[in-house]
Amino acid sequence: MANLVDRIVGNWLEQQAADEEAVEQRRLHAAAAKTIGTIRGGDPMRAERASELVGAILREKYGR
């Protein structure tokens, strides 16, 4: 009987830990979502043209 109670309590504790971890993961994801966003702009190809755009900014700034 004691062995059965140990297994039941052990399973319950494992489930509680998993539930707490899931809650913590949701909290962390929500916090991260507030700081991670998208860059809004009118150029849908901005990422593909990043090198070109940075080069233009540097040329304008340093005259090269």
Secondary structure, 3 states (H helix, E strand, C coil): CHHHHHHHHHHHHHHHHHHHHHHHHHHHHHHHHHHCCCCCCCCCCCCCCHHHHHHHHHHHHHCC
